Amino acid sequence: MQIDFEQLLHALGDGVIVSDTSGKITFWNAAATRIFGFAENEAIGQSLDLIVPQRQRDRHWDGYHKTMATGQTRYGADLLRVPALHKEGKPLSIAFTVALLHGSNGEVSAIVALVRDETERWSEERKLRARLAQLETAQA
């Protein structure tokens, strides 16, 4: 059976975002639209700054450019949890892994991020931690 990988990427429940070496978005699936609020035609060709909060951008771009230059990332197998931005400006908490794509010359040509929205889970965990701290204080 032949797999239509573009169809697969569009059907996934997790967001799939591909960006080129300069950080311009070249692929954006329906789940990325659901997570971030931007339609595919609004995201394609835009900088990743579209979803990276202002206060995180310097750190993001330092790591991004280092990855593009060295062809190595420490986030290929590790789940990275970071803040992100929704189209409406509301903050998100996302978790993602990345994979590097290479051209025929062996150099990195793009990076793929597989993204999941964890805003609700993160908010619930924060409430539970606050409640636990409150209970511990009451027992002390």
The first five atom37 places (N, CA, C, CB, O) and aatype in JSON, in Angstrom:
{
  "aatype": [12, 5, 9, 3, 13, 6, 5, 10, 10, 8, 0, 10, 7, 3, 7, 19, 9, 19, 15, 3, 16, 15, 7, 11, 9, 16, 13, 17, 2, 0, 0, 0, 16, 1, 9, 13, 7, 13, 0, 6, 2, 6, 0, 9, 7, 5, 15, 10, 3, 10, 9, 19, 14, 5, 1, 5, 1, 3, 1, 8, 17, 3, 7, 18, 8, 11, 16, 12, 0, 16, 7, 5, 16, 1, 18, 7, 0, 3, 10, 10, 1, 19, 14, 0, 10, 8, 11, 6, 7, 11, 14, 10, 15, 9, 0, 13, 16, 19, 0, 10, 10, 8, 7, 15, 2, 7, 6, 19, 15, 0, 9, 19, 0, 10, 19, 1, 3, 6, 16, 6, 1, 17, 15, 6, 6, 1, 11, 10, 1, 0, 1, 10, 0, 5, 10, 6, 16, 0, 5, 0],
  "atom_mask": [
    [1, 1, 1, 1, 1],
    [1, 1, 1, 1, 1],
    [1, 1, 1, 1, 1],
    [1, 1, 1, 1, 1],
    [1, 1, 1, 1, 1],
    [1, 1, 1, 1, 1],
    [1, 1, 1, 1, 1],
    [1, 1, 1, 1, 1],
    [1, 1, 1, 1, 1],
    [1, 1, 1, 1, 1],
    [1, 1, 1, 1, 1],
    [1, 1, 1, 1, 1],
    [1, 1, 1, 0, 1],
    [1, 1, 1, 1, 1],
    [1, 1, 1, 0, 1],
    [1, 1, 1, 1, 1],
    [1, 1, 1, 1, 1],
    [1, 1, 1, 1, 1],
    [1, 1, 1, 1, 1],
    [1, 1, 1, 1, 1],
    [1, 1, 1, 1, 1],
    [1, 1, 1, 1, 1],
    [1, 1, 1, 0, 1],
    [1, 1, 1, 1, 1],
    [1, 1, 1, 1, 1],
    [1, 1, 1, 1, 1],
    [1, 1, 1, 1, 1],
    [1, 1, 1, 1, 1],
    [1, 1, 1, 1, 1],
    [1, 1, 1, 1, 1],
    [1, 1, 1, 1, 1],
    [1, 1, 1, 1, 1],
    [1, 1, 1, 1, 1],
    [1, 1, 1, 1, 1],
    [1, 1, 1, 1, 1],
    [1, 1, 1, 1, 1],
    [1, 1, 1, 0, 1],
    [1, 1, 1, 1, 1],
    [1, 1, 1, 1, 1],
    [1, 1, 1, 1, 1],
    [1, 1, 1, 1, 1],
    [1, 1, 1, 1, 1],
    [1, 1, 1, 1, 1],
    [1, 1, 1, 1, 1],
    [1, 1, 1, 0, 1],
    [1, 1, 1, 1, 1],
    [1, 1, 1, 1, 1],
    [1, 1, 1, 1, 1],
    [1, 1, 1, 1, 1],
    [1, 1, 1, 1, 1],
    [1, 1, 1, 1, 1],
    [1, 1, 1, 1, 1],
    [1, 1, 1, 1, 1],
    [1, 1, 1, 1, 1],
    [1, 1, 1, 1, 1],
    [1, 1, 1, 1, 1],
    [1, 1, 1, 1, 1],
    [1, 1, 1, 1, 1],
    [1, 1, 1, 1, 1],
    [1, 1, 1, 1, 1],
    [1, 1, 1, 1, 1],
    [1, 1, 1, 1, 1],
    [1, 1, 1, 0, 1],
    [1, 1, 1, 1, 1],
    [1, 1, 1, 1, 1],
    [1, 1, 1, 1, 1],
    [1, 1, 1, 1, 1],
    [1, 1, 1, 1, 1],
    [1, 1, 1, 1, 1],
    [1, 1, 1, 1, 1],
    [1, 1, 1, 0, 1],
    [1, 1, 1, 1, 1],
    [1, 1, 1, 1, 1],
    [1, 1, 1, 1, 1],
    [1, 1, 1, 1, 1],
    [1, 1, 1, 0, 1],
    [1, 1, 1, 1, 1],
    [1, 1, 1, 1, 1],
    [1, 1, 1, 1, 1],
    [1, 1, 1, 1, 1],
    [1, 1, 1, 1, 1],
    [1, 1, 1, 1, 1],
    [1, 1, 1, 1, 1],
    [1, 1, 1, 1, 1],
    [1, 1, 1, 1, 1],
    [1, 1, 1, 1, 1],
    [1, 1, 1, 1, 1],
    [1, 1, 1, 1, 1],
    [1, 1, 1, 0, 1],
    [1, 1, 1, 1, 1],
    [1, 1, 1, 1, 1],
    [1, 1, 1, 1, 1],
    [1, 1, 1, 1, 1],
    [1, 1, 1, 1, 1],
    [1, 1, 1, 1, 1],
    [1, 1, 1, 1, 1],
    [1, 1, 1, 1, 1],
    [1, 1, 1, 1, 1],
    [1, 1, 1, 1, 1],
    [1, 1, 1, 1, 1],
    [1, 1, 1, 1, 1],
    [1, 1, 1, 1, 1],
    [1, 1, 1, 0, 1],
    [1, 1, 1, 1, 1],
    [1, 1, 1, 1, 1],
    [1, 1, 1, 0, 1],
    [1, 1, 1, 1, 1],
    [1, 1, 1, 1, 1],
    [1, 1, 1, 1, 1],
    [1, 1, 1, 1, 1],
    [1, 1, 1, 1, 1],
    [1, 1, 1, 1, 1],
    [1, 1, 1, 1, 1],
    [1, 1, 1, 1, 1],
    [1, 1, 1, 1, 1],
    [1, 1, 1, 1, 1],
    [1, 1, 1, 1, 1],
    [1, 1, 1, 1, 1],
    [1, 1, 1, 1, 1],
    [1, 1, 1, 1, 1],
    [1, 1, 1, 1, 1],
    [1, 1, 1, 1, 1],
    [1, 1, 1, 1, 1],
    [1, 1, 1, 1, 1],
    [1, 1, 1, 1, 1],
    [1, 1, 1, 1, 1],
    [1, 1, 1, 1, 1],
    [1, 1, 1, 1, 1],
    [1, 1, 1, 1, 1],
    [1, 1, 1, 1, 1],
    [1, 1, 1, 1, 1],
    [1, 1, 1, 1, 1],
    [1, 1, 1, 1, 1],
    [1, 1, 1, 1, 1],
    [1, 1, 1, 1, 1],
    [1, 1, 1, 1, 1],
    [1, 1, 1, 1, 1],
    [1, 1, 1, 1, 1],
    [1, 1, 1, 1, 1],
    [1, 1, 1, 1, 1]
  ],
  "atom_positions": [
    [[0.84, -1.19, 0.0], [0.0, 0.0, 0.0], [0.88, 1.25, 0.0], [-0.95, 0.0, 1.22], [1.81, 1.36, 0.8]],
    [[0.6, 2.15, -0.87], [1.31, 3.42, -0.96], [0.68, 4.42, 0.01], [1.29, 3.98, -2.42], [-0.54, 4.59, 0.02]],
    [[1.49, 5.08, 0.82], [0.98, 6.07, 1.78], [1.13, 7.46, 1.2], [1.72, 5.96, 3.14], [2.2, 7.84, 0.71]],
    [[0.05, 8.22, 1.25], [0.07, 9.62, 0.84], [0.48, 10.43, 2.07], [-1.35, 10.09, 0.25], [-0.35, 10.74, 2.92]],
    [[1.77, 10.76, 2.15], [2.28, 11.4, 3.36], [1.72, 12.8, 3.58], [3.79, 11.47, 3.31], [1.56, 13.22, 4.73]],
    [[1.42, 13.54, 2.53], [0.83, 14.86, 2.73], [-0.56, 14.73, 3.34], [0.77, 15.65, 1.4], [-0.93, 15.49, 4.23]],
    [[-1.33, 13.75, 2.85], [-2.64, 13.5, 3.43], [-2.51, 13.09, 4.89], [-3.39, 12.42, 2.63], [-3.29, 13.53, 5.73]],
    [[-1.54, 12.25, 5.19], [-1.28, 11.81, 6.55], [-0.99, 13.01, 7.46], [-0.12, 10.83, 6.59], [-1.56, 13.12, 8.54]],
    [[-0.11, 13.9, 7.02], [0.25, 15.06, 7.83], [-0.94, 15.98, 8.08], [1.37, 15.84, 7.16], [-1.07, 16.55, 9.16]],
    [[-1.8, 16.11, 7.07], [-2.98, 16.96, 7.25], [-4.02, 16.3, 8.15], [-3.61, 17.28, 5.89], [-4.83, 17.0, 8.77]],
    [[-4.02, 14.97, 8.25], [-5.01, 14.25, 9.03], [-4.64, 14.1, 10.51], [-5.23, 12.9, 8.44], [-5.51, 13.81, 11.33]],
    [[-3.38, 14.3, 10.84], [-2.94, 14.11, 12.23], [-3.66, 15.05, 13.2], [-1.44, 14.34, 12.32], [-4.01, 16.17, 12.85]],
    [[-3.86, 14.56, 14.41], [-4.49, 15.38, 15.45], [-3.54, 16.36, 16.09], [0.0, 0.0, 0.0], [-3.98, 17.33, 16.71]],
    [[-2.23, 16.14, 15.94], [-1.23, 17.07, 16.43], [-0.87, 18.06, 15.32], [0.04, 16.32, 16.93], [-0.94, 17.73, 14.14]],
    [[-0.49, 19.26, 15.72], [-0.08, 20.25, 14.75], [1.24, 19.85, 14.11], [0.0, 0.0, 0.0], [2.16, 19.4, 14.8]],
    [[1.34, 20.02, 12.81], [2.59, 19.79, 12.1], [2.96, 21.1, 11.43], [2.46, 18.61, 11.05], [2.21, 21.63, 10.61]],
    [[4.13, 21.61, 11.8], [4.62, 22.86, 11.24], [6.02, 22.6, 10.69], [4.63, 24.02, 12.31], [6.88, 22.07, 11.39]],
    [[6.23, 22.98, 9.44], [7.56, 22.86, 8.84], [8.03, 24.27, 8.52], [7.54, 21.96, 7.54], [7.27, 25.08, 7.99]],
    [[9.27, 24.55, 8.86], [9.84, 25.86, 8.52], [11.19, 25.67, 7.86], [9.98, 26.76, 9.79], [11.9, 24.7, 8.13]],
    [[11.55, 26.61, 6.99], [12.81, 26.52, 6.26], [13.96, 27.03, 7.13], [12.75, 27.33, 4.95], [13.76, 27.36, 8.3]],
    [[15.14, 27.08, 6.56], [16.32, 27.46, 7.34], [16.25, 28.87, 7.9], [17.55, 27.32, 6.5], [16.91, 29.18, 8.89]],
    [[15.46, 29.73, 7.27], [15.34, 31.1, 7.75], [14.23, 31.27, 8.78], [15.11, 32.04, 6.6], [14.08, 32.33, 9.37]],
    [[13.43, 30.22, 8.99], [12.35, 30.3, 9.96], [11.01, 30.67, 9.36], [0.0, 0.0, 0.0], [10.08, 31.01, 10.09]],
    [[10.89, 30.61, 8.04], [9.61, 30.86, 7.37], [8.82, 29.56, 7.33], [9.82, 31.43, 5.92], [9.37, 28.5, 7.04]],
    [[7.54, 29.64, 7.62], [6.66, 28.48, 7.65], [6.37, 28.02, 6.22], [5.34, 28.8, 8.41], [5.95, 28.82, 5.37]],
    [[6.6, 26.72, 5.96], [6.37, 26.17, 4.62], [5.27, 25.1, 4.61], [7.66, 25.58, 4.07], [4.78, 24.74, 3.54]],
    [[4.89, 24.6, 5.78], [3.8, 23.63, 5.88], [3.08, 23.87, 7.2], [4.32, 22.15, 5.8], [3.71, 24.15, 8.22]],
    [[1.75, 23.77, 7.16], [0.91, 24.05, 8.32], [-0.34, 23.2, 8.17], [0.55, 25.59, 8.43], [-1.1, 23.38, 7.21]],
    [[-0.57, 22.26, 9.08], [-1.73, 21.39, 8.9], [-2.96, 21.91, 9.64], [-1.4, 19.98, 9.38], [-2.9, 22.93, 10.33]],
    [[-4.09, 21.19, 9.48], [-5.35, 21.62, 10.08], [-5.27, 21.66, 11.6], [-6.48, 20.69, 9.64], [-5.89, 22.53, 12.23]],
    [[-4.53, 20.74, 12.2], [-4.4, 20.76, 13.66], [-3.64, 22.0, 14.13], [-3.69, 19.49, 14.16], [-3.94, 22.54, 15.19]],
    [[-2.66, 22.47, 13.35], [-1.96, 23.71, 13.7], [-2.94, 24.88, 13.66], [-0.77, 23.96, 12.72], [-2.86, 25.79, 14.49]],
    [[-3.85, 24.85, 12.7], [-4.89, 25.89, 12.65], [-5.76, 25.83, 13.89], [-5.75, 25.73, 11.38], [-6.07, 26.87, 14.48]],
    [[-6.17, 24.64, 14.28], [-7.0, 24.48, 15.48], [-6.27, 24.98, 16.73], [-7.4, 23.01, 15.66], [-6.87, 25.63, 17.58]],
    [[-5.0, 24.68, 16.84], [-4.22, 25.06, 18.02], [-3.95, 26.56, 18.07], [-2.89, 24.3, 18.04], [-4.17, 27.2, 19.1]],
    [[-3.48, 27.11, 16.95], [-3.0, 28.5, 16.94], [-4.0, 29.51, 16.38], [-1.74, 28.57, 16.16], [-3.83, 30.71, 16.58]],
    [[-5.03, 29.05, 15.67], [-6.04, 29.96, 15.15], [-5.76, 30.54, 13.77], [0.0, 0.0, 0.0], [-6.65, 31.13, 13.16]],
    [[-4.55, 30.39, 13.27], [-4.21, 30.9, 11.95], [-4.55, 29.87, 10.88], [-2.72, 31.28, 11.87], [-4.19, 28.7, 11.02]],
    [[-5.23, 30.3, 9.84], [-5.5, 29.41, 8.7], [-4.19, 29.13, 7.97], [-6.56, 30.05, 7.73], [-3.22, 29.88, 8.1]],
    [[-4.17, 28.05, 7.23], [-2.97, 27.67, 6.49], [-2.45, 28.82, 5.63], [-3.25, 26.44, 5.61], [-1.25, 29.1, 5.62]],
    [[-3.34, 29.49, 4.92], [-2.9, 30.59, 4.03], [-2.42, 31.82, 4.8], [-4.04, 30.99, 3.09], [-1.73, 32.66, 4.23]],
    [[-2.77, 31.93, 6.08], [-2.27, 33.02, 6.91], [-0.88, 32.71, 7.47], [-3.25, 33.3, 8.06], [-0.1, 33.61, 7.76]],
    [[-0.58, 31.42, 7.62], [0.68, 31.0, 8.23], [1.8, 30.76, 7.22], [0.45, 29.75, 9.03], [2.95, 31.12, 7.48]],
    [[1.48, 30.15, 6.09], [2.51, 29.82, 5.1], [3.23, 31.1, 4.65], [1.87, 29.09, 3.87], [2.6, 32.1, 4.29]],
    [[4.54, 31.04, 4.67], [5.36, 32.19, 4.27], [5.68, 33.16, 5.39], [0.0, 0.0, 0.0], [6.49, 34.06, 5.21]],
    [[5.04, 32.98, 6.53], [5.28, 33.87, 7.67], [6.42, 33.34, 8.54], [4.0, 34.02, 8.52], [6.74, 32.15, 8.5]],
    [[7.01, 34.22, 9.3], [8.04, 33.83, 10.27], [7.39, 33.09, 11.43], [8.81, 35.09, 10.79], [6.21, 33.28, 11.72]],
    [[8.16, 32.24, 12.09], [7.68, 31.56, 13.29], [7.35, 32.55, 14.4], [8.72, 30.57, 13.77], [6.72, 32.18, 15.39]],
    [[7.78, 33.8, 14.26], [7.4, 34.84, 15.22], [5.88, 34.93, 15.34], [7.99, 36.2, 14.81], [5.36, 35.47, 16.32]],
    [[5.17, 34.41, 14.36], [3.71, 34.39, 14.36], [3.17, 33.74, 15.64], [3.18, 33.65, 13.13], [2.14, 34.15, 16.17]],
    [[3.89, 32.72, 16.13], [3.4, 31.95, 17.28], [4.36, 31.98, 18.48], [3.16, 30.52, 16.87], [4.04, 31.42, 19.53]],
    [[5.53, 32.61, 18.32], [6.5, 32.69, 19.41], [6.3, 34.01, 20.17], [7.97, 32.58, 18.87], [6.39, 35.08, 19.57]],
    [[6.02, 33.93, 21.48], [5.83, 35.17, 22.25], [7.08, 36.06, 22.18], [5.51, 34.83, 23.72], [8.2, 35.57, 22.1]],
    [[6.86, 37.35, 22.2], [7.94, 38.34, 22.09], [9.08, 38.06, 23.07], [7.39, 39.74, 22.33], [10.25, 38.11, 22.69]],
    [[8.73, 37.77, 24.33], [9.76, 37.57, 25.36], [10.58, 36.31, 25.14], [9.11, 37.51, 26.72], [11.64, 36.16, 25.75]],
    [[10.12, 35.4, 24.29], [10.83, 34.14, 24.03], [11.65, 34.18, 22.74], [9.84, 33.01, 23.96], [12.43, 33.27, 22.47]],
    [[11.49, 35.22, 21.95], [12.05, 35.22, 20.59], [13.57, 35.16, 20.54], [11.6, 36.44, 19.87], [14.12, 34.4, 19.74]],
    [[14.27, 35.92, 21.37], [15.73, 35.88, 21.32], [16.24, 34.47, 21.59], [16.33, 36.86, 22.34], [17.1, 33.97, 20.86]],
    [[15.72, 33.85, 22.61], [16.14, 32.49, 22.96], [15.77, 31.51, 21.84], [15.48, 32.04, 24.29], [16.57, 30.65, 21.46]],
    [[14.55, 31.65, 21.32], [14.1, 30.78, 20.22], [15.04, 30.88, 19.02], [12.67, 31.14, 19.8], [15.5, 29.86, 18.51]],
    [[15.31, 32.1, 18.58], [16.13, 32.28, 17.37], [17.58, 31.89, 17.6], [16.07, 33.72, 16.91], [18.22, 31.39, 16.68]],
    [[18.11, 32.09, 18.79], [19.47, 31.62, 19.08], [19.56, 30.11, 18.87], [19.88, 31.99, 20.53], [20.47, 29.62, 18.2]],
    [[18.62, 29.39, 19.44], [18.6, 27.94, 19.29], [18.3, 27.5, 17.87], [0.0, 0.0, 0.0], [18.89, 26.53, 17.38]],
    [[17.4, 28.19, 17.22], [17.02, 27.84, 15.85], [18.21, 27.96, 14.91], [15.86, 28.74, 15.37], [18.5, 27.04, 14.15]],
    [[18.88, 29.1, 14.97], [20.02, 29.32, 14.07], [21.18, 28.38, 14.37], [20.5, 30.77, 14.17], [21.88, 27.94, 13.46]],
    [[21.38, 28.07, 15.66], [22.42, 27.11, 16.03], [22.1, 25.73, 15.45], [22.57, 27.03, 17.57], [22.98, 25.05, 14.93]],
    [[20.85, 25.33, 15.54], [20.42, 24.04, 14.98], [20.62, 24.01, 13.47], [18.95, 23.77, 15.32], [21.11, 23.02, 12.93]],
    [[20.26, 25.08, 12.79], [20.42, 25.12, 11.34], [21.9, 25.08, 10.94], [19.77, 26.39, 10.76], [22.27, 24.45, 9.95]],
    [[22.74, 25.73, 11.72], [24.17, 25.77, 11.4], [24.88, 24.45, 11.69], [24.84, 26.89, 12.18], [25.77, 24.04, 10.95]],
    [[24.49, 23.79, 12.79], [25.19, 22.58, 13.2], [24.53, 21.29, 12.72], [25.3, 22.55, 14.69], [25.17, 20.24, 12.66]],
    [[23.25, 21.38, 12.37], [22.53, 20.18, 11.98], [22.21, 19.28, 13.16], [0.0, 0.0, 0.0], [21.92, 18.1, 12.98]],
    [[22.27, 19.84, 14.36], [21.99, 19.06, 15.56], [20.98, 19.78, 16.44], [23.28, 18.78, 16.35], [21.01, 21.01, 16.57]],
    [[20.11, 19.0, 17.04], [19.16, 19.54, 18.0], [19.05, 18.59, 19.17], [17.77, 19.78, 17.35], [19.13, 17.37, 19.0]],
    [[18.87, 19.14, 20.34], [18.7, 18.3, 21.52], [17.23, 17.98, 21.74], [19.29, 18.97, 22.76], [16.89, 17.28, 22.7]],
    [[16.36, 18.49, 20.89], [14.92, 18.3, 21.08], [14.31, 17.26, 20.15], [14.22, 19.61, 20.89], [13.09, 17.16, 20.07]],
    [[15.14, 16.5, 19.45], [14.6, 15.48, 18.56], [13.86, 14.39, 19.3], [0.0, 0.0, 0.0], [12.83, 13.92, 18.83]],
    [[14.36, 13.98, 20.44], [13.72, 12.91, 21.21], [13.06, 13.44, 22.47], [14.75, 11.85, 21.57], [12.21, 12.76, 23.05]],
    [[13.43, 14.63, 22.9], [12.88, 15.2, 24.13], [11.67, 16.06, 23.83], [13.94, 16.02, 24.86], [11.65, 16.8, 22.85]],
    [[10.67, 15.96, 24.67], [9.49, 16.79, 24.56], [9.81, 18.15, 25.16], [8.27, 16.13, 25.28], [10.22, 18.25, 26.32]],
    [[9.63, 19.19, 24.38], [9.89, 20.54, 24.83], [8.57, 21.23, 25.13], [10.71, 21.34, 23.77], [7.66, 21.22, 24.31]],
    [[8.47, 21.81, 26.31], [7.25, 22.55, 26.69], [7.6, 24.03, 26.77], [6.68, 22.05, 28.06], [8.51, 24.44, 27.49]],
    [[6.85, 24.83, 25.99], [7.12, 26.26, 25.92], [5.82, 27.04, 25.78], [8.05, 26.57, 24.74], [4.79, 26.48, 25.41]],
    [[5.86, 28.33, 26.09], [4.7, 29.17, 25.82], [4.62, 29.48, 24.33], [4.78, 30.48, 26.63], [5.63, 29.46, 23.62]],
    [[3.42, 29.75, 23.87], [3.2, 30.12, 22.47], [2.05, 31.12, 22.43], [2.89, 28.86, 21.57], [1.45, 31.44, 23.46]],
    [[1.75, 31.6, 21.23], [0.69, 32.59, 21.05], [-0.39, 32.09, 20.11], [1.26, 33.89, 20.52], [-0.11, 31.48, 19.08]],
    [[-1.63, 32.36, 20.47], [-2.78, 32.11, 19.6], [-3.01, 33.36, 18.75], [-4.07, 31.75, 20.45], [-2.59, 34.45, 19.13]],
    [[-3.66, 33.21, 17.64], [-3.97, 34.34, 16.75], [-4.66, 35.49, 17.49], [-4.87, 33.87, 15.59], [-4.42, 36.66, 17.2]],
    [[-5.51, 35.14, 18.46], [-6.24, 36.16, 19.23], [-5.39, 36.81, 20.31], [-7.47, 35.54, 19.86], [-5.88, 37.66, 21.05]],
    [[-4.12, 36.41, 20.4], [-3.21, 36.99, 21.38], [-3.19, 36.28, 22.71], [0.0, 0.0, 0.0], [-2.39, 36.63, 23.59]],
    [[-4.05, 35.28, 22.88], [-4.06, 34.58, 24.17], [-2.87, 33.64, 24.26], [-5.38, 33.79, 24.35], [-2.45, 33.05, 23.26]],
    [[-2.33, 33.5, 25.47], [-1.16, 32.61, 25.64], [-1.57, 31.15, 25.58], [-0.47, 32.9, 26.98], [-2.66, 30.76, 26.0]],
    [[-0.67, 30.35, 25.05], [-0.85, 28.9, 24.97], [0.34, 28.24, 25.66], [-0.98, 28.43, 23.49], [1.41, 28.84, 25.78]],
    [[0.14, 27.02, 26.09], [1.23, 26.18, 26.56], [1.28, 24.99, 25.61], [1.03, 25.74, 28.07], [0.33, 24.22, 25.53]],
    [[2.39, 24.85, 24.9], [2.49, 23.77, 23.91], [3.64, 22.83, 24.28], [2.7, 24.34, 22.49], [4.58, 23.21, 24.98]],
    [[3.54, 21.61, 23.8], [4.6, 20.63, 23.91], [4.9, 20.15, 22.5], [4.21, 19.43, 24.87], [3.98, 19.92, 21.71]],
    [[6.19, 19.99, 22.18], [6.51, 19.54, 20.83], [7.84, 18.83, 20.77], [6.51, 20.72, 19.89], [8.69, 18.97, 21.64]],
    [[8.0, 18.07, 19.71], [9.27, 17.48, 19.33], [9.61, 17.99, 17.95], [9.23, 15.91, 19.38], [8.73, 18.45, 17.22]],
    [[10.86, 17.92, 17.58], [11.28, 18.38, 16.25], [12.07, 17.31, 15.54], [12.11, 19.67, 16.36], [12.64, 16.4, 16.15]],
    [[12.09, 17.43, 14.22], [12.91, 16.57, 13.37], [13.53, 17.46, 12.3], [12.07, 15.4, 12.75], [12.88, 18.37, 11.79]],
    [[14.77, 17.17, 11.96], [15.45, 17.94, 10.93], [15.3, 17.23, 9.58], [16.95, 18.13, 11.29], [15.42, 16.01, 9.5]],
    [[15.05, 18.0, 8.55], [15.0, 17.49, 7.19], [16.27, 17.94, 6.49], [13.72, 17.98, 6.43], [16.75, 19.05, 6.71]],
    [[16.82, 17.08, 5.64], [18.08, 17.37, 4.95], [17.91, 17.35, 3.45], [19.16, 16.38, 5.37], [17.16, 16.53, 2.92]],
    [[18.6, 18.24, 2.77], [18.6, 18.28, 1.32], [19.53, 17.22, 0.76], [0.0, 0.0, 0.0], [20.16, 16.48, 1.51]],
    [[19.61, 17.15, -0.55], [20.45, 16.15, -1.21], [21.93, 16.34, -0.88], [20.25, 16.2, -2.72], [22.72, 15.4, -0.97]],
    [[22.32, 17.56, -0.48], [23.71, 17.83, -0.11], [24.02, 17.46, 1.34], [24.02, 19.31, -0.34], [25.15, 17.61, 1.8]],
    [[23.01, 16.97, 2.06], [23.2, 16.56, 3.44], [22.99, 17.66, 4.46], [0.0, 0.0, 0.0], [22.94, 17.39, 5.66]],
    [[22.89, 18.9, 4.0], [22.68, 20.02, 4.93], [21.21, 20.13, 5.32], [23.17, 21.34, 4.31], [20.32, 19.73, 4.58]],
    [[20.99, 20.69, 6.51], [19.62, 20.88, 6.99], [18.89, 21.82, 6.05], [19.61, 21.44, 8.45], [19.38, 22.89, 5.71]],
    [[17.7, 21.39, 5.62], [16.9, 22.22, 4.71], [15.62, 22.72, 5.38], [16.55, 21.43, 3.46], [15.03, 23.7, 4.92]],
    [[15.2, 22.06, 6.45], [13.96, 22.46, 7.12], [13.91, 21.77, 8.48], [12.7, 22.1, 6.26], [14.67, 20.85, 8.78]],
    [[12.98, 22.24, 9.28], [12.74, 21.62, 10.58], [11.23, 21.39, 10.72], [13.29, 22.51, 11.76], [10.43, 22.24, 10.35]],
    [[10.88, 20.24, 11.24], [9.48, 19.87, 11.43], [9.2, 19.87, 12.93], [9.16, 18.48, 10.79], [9.96, 19.29, 13.71]],
    [[8.11, 20.5, 13.32], [7.68, 20.45, 14.72], [6.34, 19.74, 14.78], [7.59, 21.89, 15.34], [5.41, 20.07, 14.04]],
    [[6.24, 18.78, 15.67], [4.98, 18.08, 15.95], [4.49, 18.65, 17.28], [5.17, 16.5, 15.99], [5.09, 18.42, 18.32]],
    [[3.37, 19.38, 17.22], [2.93, 20.23, 18.33], [1.61, 19.76, 18.93], [2.79, 21.68, 17.86], [0.69, 19.36, 18.21]],
    [[1.55, 19.81, 20.25], [0.31, 19.5, 20.96], [0.0, 20.65, 21.91], [0.42, 18.14, 21.74], [0.89, 21.17, 22.58]],
    [[-1.27, 21.04, 21.97], [-1.71, 22.1, 22.88], [-1.91, 21.49, 24.27], [-3.04, 22.77, 22.38], [-2.73, 20.59, 24.44]],
    [[-1.15, 21.97, 25.24], [-1.26, 21.48, 26.61], [-1.73, 22.56, 27.57], [0.07, 20.91, 27.07], [-1.52, 22.46, 28.78]],
    [[-2.35, 23.6, 27.03], [-2.78, 24.73, 27.84], [-3.72, 24.3, 28.95], [-3.46, 25.78, 26.97], [-3.54, 24.7, 30.1]],
    [[-4.71, 23.49, 28.63], [-5.68, 23.06, 29.63], [-5.02, 22.19, 30.69], [-6.83, 22.31, 28.97], [-5.26, 22.38, 31.88]],
    [[-4.2, 21.23, 30.28], [-3.51, 20.36, 31.22], [-2.59, 21.17, 32.14], [-2.7, 19.28, 30.47], [-2.56, 20.96, 33.35]],
    [[-1.84, 22.11, 31.55], [-0.93, 22.94, 32.33], [-1.7, 23.77, 33.35], [-0.12, 23.86, 31.41], [-1.26, 23.91, 34.49]],
    [[-2.84, 24.32, 32.96], [-3.67, 25.12, 33.86], [-4.19, 24.26, 35.02], [-4.84, 25.75, 33.09], [-4.2, 24.7, 36.17]],
    [[-4.63, 23.05, 34.71], [-5.11, 22.14, 35.75], [-3.99, 21.77, 36.72], [-5.71, 20.87, 35.13], [-4.2, 21.74, 37.93]],
    [[-2.8, 21.5, 36.19], [-1.67, 21.17, 37.06], [-1.32, 22.34, 37.97], [-0.44, 20.78, 36.22], [-1.0, 22.15, 39.15]],
    [[-1.38, 23.53, 37.43], [-1.09, 24.72, 38.24], [-2.1, 24.87, 39.37], [-1.08, 25.98, 37.37], [-1.74, 25.2, 40.5]],
    [[-3.37, 24.63, 39.07], [-4.42, 24.7, 40.1], [-4.19, 23.63, 41.17], [-5.81, 24.52, 39.47], [-4.35, 23.9, 42.36]],
    [[-3.82, 22.43, 40.75], [-3.56, 21.35, 41.71], [-2.37, 21.66, 42.6], [-3.33, 20.03, 40.98], [-2.4, 21.4, 43.8]],
    [[-1.31, 22.23, 42.01], [-0.14, 22.6, 42.82], [-0.5, 23.68, 43.83], [1.01, 23.09, 41.91], [-0.05, 23.63, 44.98]],
    [[-1.31, 24.65, 43.41], [-1.73, 25.72, 44.32], [-2.58, 25.14, 45.45], [-2.52, 26.81, 43.55], [-2.43, 25.53, 46.61]],
    [[-3.48, 24.22, 45.11], [-4.33, 23.6, 46.13], [-3.5, 22.78, 47.11], [-5.41, 22.7, 45.48], [-3.73, 22.82, 48.32]],
    [[-2.52, 22.03, 46.59], [-1.65, 21.24, 47.45], [-0.85, 22.14, 48.39], [-0.69, 20.39, 46.6], [-0.73, 21.84, 49.58]],
    [[-0.32, 23.24, 47.88], [0.42, 24.2, 48.72], [-0.49, 24.77, 49.8], [1.0, 25.35, 47.86], [-0.08, 24.94, 50.95]],
    [[-1.73, 25.05, 49.43], [-2.71, 25.58, 50.39], [-2.98, 24.56, 51.49], [-4.02, 25.95, 49.67], [-3.04, 24.92, 52.66]],
    [[-3.14, 23.3, 51.12], [-3.39, 22.24, 52.11], [-2.19, 22.03, 53.03], [-3.74, 20.94, 51.42], [-2.35, 21.84, 54.23]],
    [[-1.0, 22.06, 52.44], [0.22, 21.89, 53.24], [0.39, 23.02, 54.23], [1.44, 21.8, 52.34], [0.83, 22.79, 55.36]],
    [[0.06, 24.23, 53.82], [0.16, 25.39, 54.7], [-0.85, 25.29, 55.83], [-0.07, 26.68, 53.9], [-0.55, 25.64, 56.97]],
    [[-2.05, 24.81, 55.52], [-3.1, 24.68, 56.54], [-2.74, 23.62, 57.59], [-4.43, 24.32, 55.88], [-3.13, 23.74, 58.75]],
    [[-1.98, 22.57, 57.18], [-1.6, 21.52, 58.11], [-0.37, 21.88, 58.93], [-1.35, 20.25, 57.35], [-0.1, 21.23, 59.94]],
    [[0.36, 22.88, 58.52], [1.61, 23.24, 59.21], [1.37, 23.99, 60.5], [2.47, 24.08, 58.32], [2.32, 24.35, 61.18]]
  ]
}
